[in-house]
Amino acid sequence: MEIITITKDIKVFYITASAFPDGIMDAHQKLHELVPFSTARKYFGISRPENGVIVYKAATEEINPGEAEKLNCDELVLKRGNYICLTIKDYLNDIQSIGKAFKELLLYPDLDPNGYCVEWYLNNKDVKCMIRLKG
């Protein structure tokens, strides 16, 4: 585990999965239909329990003002701060490793109670699993 610092808030827009975990792939596919993959933008998976069920959002960084509204997508802000993080290399070879990483991260003390479990897709092989810390 490592602690990484996100120095600026990241405004994202997203597609909400129809179910967790079954709707995750579909949500990412719908997002990529709206916003084709580009190395100029960051992509995320964002989740947390809401009303007793885990809600998952396939998200991307808004790089042009008004982009989310134009694409008719909801927005949220990933807050700057310190995040506890595990990096998974070649996650597609063991997709379950993402869930295992979050189980381990959720045991860490001082997590932001209003934070999200965030998957930051660095490329098509590696992902950072992270949760914001208090403060």
Secondary structure, 3 states (H helix, E strand, C coil): CEEEEECCCEEEEEEECCCCCCCHHHHHHHHHHHCCCCCCCCEEEEEEEECCEEEEEEEEECCCCCHHHHCCCEEEEECCEEEEEEEECCHHHHCHHHHHHHHHHCCCCCECCCCCEEEEECCCCCEEEEEEECC
